[in-house]
């Protein structure tokens, strides 16, 4: 795990409300350049809300979000994308009536460096070979696993400094889940910084350098993946009770 004096992403005392519901209750966390950080917890713990707030899709009530030294809390999503944060959302949110090629081009909509876009496309084909085969196919006709690979590739086409991943294994066949996490492992080796929300805690901790466990909108536990992998405290925080 890289050591850096200043985190690439710093979240301090973040609170988010939806009406009377406190979805996040003073969440604080860091992500350093080049590391993978997992955010795990039971359904409704606030994981997706955290990612949505970072990417500008939800607005914080209080607290701060700092990215590369700049305050981004409450900024609109297009500004946040241009600053270098890409979000691969839960449910993939592809444009089903557009082809694989068109979805990838949309991922690069903030870029003008055509030669580098073409080179990045080829690199993504090496990472996700099925996308080259499906280049002219409508995204809505792909399998769940193929759609997830396209969603990841589309986010990467923005050339992000930070990649937000929300449930990449959700609705994906086990064999393709392994392929997707192998690809994420390769991205990690390439130095891509990631904040990962994942229901499969085993896979998440295998990939991540560090992890935060959320419970009902608060950080219940944090530490290195090695420390947390076999800890009974993770199960207690995750499930809300000792087994």
C-alpha positions as CSV (number, residue, x, y, z in Angstrom):
1,X,0.0,0.0,0.0
2,X,1.5,3.4,-1.0
3,X,2.3,5.8,1.8
4,X,1.2,9.4,1.1
5,X,1.1,12.4,3.4
6,X,-2.2,13.7,2.0
7,X,-5.0,11.3,1.0
8,X,-6.3,11.6,-2.6
9,X,-9.8,11.4,-1.1
10,X,-10.6,12.6,2.5
11,X,-14.1,12.4,3.9
12,X,-14.7,14.0,7.3
13,X,-17.9,13.7,9.5
14,X,-20.2,13.3,6.4
15,X,-23.9,13.3,7.1
16,X,-26.6,12.7,4.5
17,X,-30.3,12.8,5.1
18,X,-33.3,11.7,3.0
19,X,-36.1,13.5,4.6
20,X,-36.1,12.5,8.3
21,X,-33.8,9.5,7.6
22,X,-30.1,9.9,8.5
23,X,-28.5,7.7,5.8
24,X,-24.9,8.7,6.8
25,X,-24.1,9.7,10.4
26,X,-20.7,11.3,10.6
27,X,-18.8,9.0,8.2
28,X,-15.0,9.7,8.0
29,X,-12.6,7.9,5.7
30,X,-9.5,8.3,3.5
31,X,-8.3,6.8,0.2
32,X,-4.7,7.2,-0.8
33,X,-3.3,7.4,-4.3
34,X,-2.8,3.9,-5.8
35,X,-4.6,1.9,-3.1
36,X,-7.9,-0.1,-3.2
37,X,-10.2,0.6,-0.3
38,X,-13.3,-1.6,0.3
39,X,-16.5,-0.3,1.8
40,X,-18.6,-3.2,3.2
41,X,-21.6,-3.8,5.3
42,X,-25.2,-5.1,5.4
43,X,-27.9,-3.8,3.0
44,X,-29.0,-0.3,4.0
45,X,-25.7,0.5,5.8
46,X,-25.0,3.5,3.7
47,X,-22.4,2.2,1.2
48,X,-24.0,3.2,-2.0
49,X,-25.1,6.6,-0.5
50,X,-21.4,7.2,0.3
51,X,-20.4,6.7,-3.3
52,X,-23.3,8.7,-4.6
53,X,-22.4,11.6,-2.4
54,X,-18.8,11.5,-3.5
55,X,-19.9,11.6,-7.1
56,X,-22.4,14.4,-6.6
57,X,-25.6,12.4,-7.1
58,X,-26.6,12.9,-3.4
59,X,-26.0,16.1,-1.4
60,X,-24.4,16.2,2.0
61,X,-26.2,17.9,4.9
62,X,-22.9,18.4,6.7
63,X,-19.3,17.3,6.8
64,X,-16.7,17.6,4.0
65,X,-15.4,15.7,1.0
66,X,-11.9,16.7,-0.3
67,X,-10.5,15.3,-3.5
68,X,-6.9,16.1,-4.5
69,X,-6.9,19.0,-2.1
70,X,-10.2,20.6,-3.4
71,X,-13.5,20.6,-1.6
72,X,-16.1,18.7,-3.8
73,X,-19.0,18.2,-1.4
74,X,-22.2,19.3,-3.1
75,X,-20.7,20.0,-6.5
76,X,-22.6,18.8,-9.6
77,X,-21.6,15.4,-11.1
78,X,-20.2,16.8,-14.4
79,X,-17.7,18.9,-12.4
80,X,-16.7,15.9,-10.3
81,X,-16.1,13.7,-13.4
82,X,-13.9,16.4,-14.9
83,X,-11.9,16.6,-11.6
84,X,-11.1,12.9,-12.1
85,X,-13.7,10.7,-10.3
86,X,-15.6,8.1,-12.3
87,X,-18.5,6.1,-10.9
88,X,-19.6,2.6,-12.0
89,X,-23.0,2.5,-10.3
90,X,-25.0,-0.3,-8.8
91,X,-27.2,-1.8,-11.5
92,X,-24.7,-0.7,-14.3
93,X,-27.0,2.0,-15.7
94,X,-25.9,1.5,-19.3
95,X,-27.6,2.9,-22.4
96,X,-29.3,-0.3,-23.5
97,X,-30.4,1.1,-26.9
98,X,-26.8,2.1,-27.8
99,X,-24.0,-0.2,-28.9
100,X,-21.0,-1.2,-26.8
101,X,-18.9,1.2,-28.9
102,X,-21.3,4.1,-28.2
103,X,-21.4,3.4,-24.5
104,X,-17.6,3.5,-24.4
105,X,-17.5,6.8,-26.3
106,X,-19.9,8.3,-23.8
107,X,-17.5,7.3,-21.1
108,X,-14.8,9.4,-22.8
109,X,-17.1,12.4,-23.4
110,X,-15.0,14.8,-21.2
111,X,-11.8,14.0,-23.2
112,X,-10.5,15.4,-26.5
113,X,-7.3,13.4,-26.9
114,X,-8.4,11.1,-29.7
115,X,-5.2,9.2,-30.1
116,X,-5.1,8.4,-26.3
117,X,-8.8,7.5,-26.3
118,X,-8.1,5.0,-29.1
119,X,-5.1,3.6,-27.2
120,X,-7.2,3.3,-24.0
121,X,-9.9,1.5,-25.9
122,X,-7.4,-1.1,-27.0
123,X,-6.1,-1.5,-23.5
124,X,-9.6,-2.1,-22.3
125,X,-10.1,-4.7,-25.0
126,X,-7.1,-6.5,-23.6
127,X,-8.7,-6.3,-20.1
128,X,-12.2,-7.2,-21.2
129,X,-11.9,-9.2,-24.5
130,X,-15.6,-9.9,-24.8
131,X,-16.2,-6.2,-25.4
132,X,-14.2,-6.3,-28.6
133,X,-16.3,-9.2,-29.8
134,X,-19.5,-7.4,-28.9
135,X,-18.4,-4.0,-30.2
136,X,-21.4,-3.4,-32.5
137,X,-23.9,-5.2,-30.2
138,X,-26.6,-3.3,-28.3
139,X,-25.7,-3.0,-24.6
140,X,-29.2,-4.1,-23.6
141,X,-28.7,-7.5,-25.3
142,X,-25.6,-8.4,-23.3
143,X,-25.5,-10.8,-20.4
144,X,-25.3,-9.5,-16.9
145,X,-21.6,-10.2,-16.7
146,X,-20.9,-8.6,-20.0
147,X,-22.9,-5.5,-19.0
148,X,-20.9,-5.2,-15.8
149,X,-17.6,-5.4,-17.8
150,X,-19.0,-2.7,-20.1
151,X,-20.0,-0.5,-17.1
152,X,-16.5,-0.8,-15.7
153,X,-14.8,-0.1,-19.1
154,X,-17.1,2.9,-19.6
155,X,-16.0,4.4,-16.3
156,X,-12.4,3.8,-17.1
157,X,-12.7,5.6,-20.4
158,X,-12.9,8.8,-18.4
159,X,-9.3,8.1,-17.3
160,X,-10.2,8.7,-13.7
161,X,-7.8,9.4,-10.8
162,X,-10.3,7.6,-8.6
163,X,-12.7,4.8,-9.6
164,X,-15.8,4.3,-7.6
165,X,-17.2,0.8,-7.9
166,X,-20.7,-0.1,-6.6
167,X,-21.4,-3.9,-6.3
168,X,-19.5,-5.2,-9.4
169,X,-20.5,-8.8,-8.6
170,X,-24.3,-8.1,-8.2
171,X,-26.4,-10.2,-10.6
172,X,-23.3,-11.7,-12.3
173,X,-22.7,-15.5,-12.8
174,X,-19.9,-16.8,-10.5
175,X,-17.5,-17.6,-13.4
176,X,-17.8,-14.0,-14.7
177,X,-17.5,-12.6,-11.1
178,X,-14.0,-14.2,-10.9
179,X,-13.1,-12.8,-14.3
180,X,-14.2,-9.3,-13.2
181,X,-12.2,-9.4,-10.0
182,X,-9.2,-10.7,-11.9
183,X,-9.5,-7.6,-14.1
184,X,-9.8,-5.4,-11.0
185,X,-6.7,-7.0,-9.7
186,X,-4.9,-6.1,-12.9
187,X,-6.1,-2.5,-12.6
188,X,-4.7,-2.5,-9.0
189,X,-1.3,-3.7,-10.3
190,X,-1.5,-0.8,-12.8
191,X,-1.9,1.6,-10.0
192,X,-5.6,2.5,-10.4
193,X,-7.0,4.0,-7.2
194,X,-10.4,2.4,-6.3
195,X,-13.1,2.7,-3.7
196,X,-15.1,-0.5,-3.8
197,X,-18.5,-1.3,-2.5
198,X,-19.1,-5.0,-2.6
199,X,-21.5,-7.5,-1.1
200,X,-19.0,-10.4,-1.3
201,X,-16.8,-9.5,1.7
202,X,-14.3,-12.3,0.9
203,X,-13.7,-11.0,-2.6
204,X,-13.6,-7.4,-1.4
205,X,-11.0,-8.1,1.3
206,X,-8.9,-10.2,-1.2
207,X,-8.6,-7.2,-3.5
208,X,-8.5,-4.3,-1.1
209,X,-5.5,-2.9,0.8
210,X,-7.8,-1.5,3.5
211,X,-11.5,-1.6,4.4
212,X,-14.2,0.2,6.3
213,X,-17.2,-1.6,7.7
214,X,-20.4,0.5,7.7
215,X,-23.3,-0.3,10.1
216,X,-26.5,1.8,9.9
217,X,-24.8,4.8,8.4
218,X,-21.7,4.9,10.6
219,X,-18.2,3.4,10.4
220,X,-18.2,0.5,12.8
221,X,-14.7,-0.9,12.1
222,X,-11.7,-0.1,9.8
223,X,-8.3,-1.5,9.2
224,X,-6.1,-3.3,6.8
225,X,-7.7,-6.2,4.8
226,X,-5.2,-8.6,6.4
227,X,-6.3,-7.5,9.9
228,X,-10.0,-7.7,9.1
229,X,-10.2,-10.8,6.9
230,X,-10.4,-13.3,9.8
231,X,-11.7,-11.0,12.5
232,X,-14.8,-12.0,14.4
233,X,-15.4,-8.2,14.9
234,X,-16.1,-7.9,11.2
235,X,-19.0,-10.4,11.4
236,X,-20.3,-8.7,14.5
237,X,-20.2,-5.3,12.9
238,X,-21.6,-6.6,9.6
239,X,-24.4,-8.6,11.1
240,X,-25.1,-6.4,14.1
241,X,-24.7,-9.2,16.5
242,X,-22.2,-11.8,17.7
243,X,-22.5,-15.2,16.2
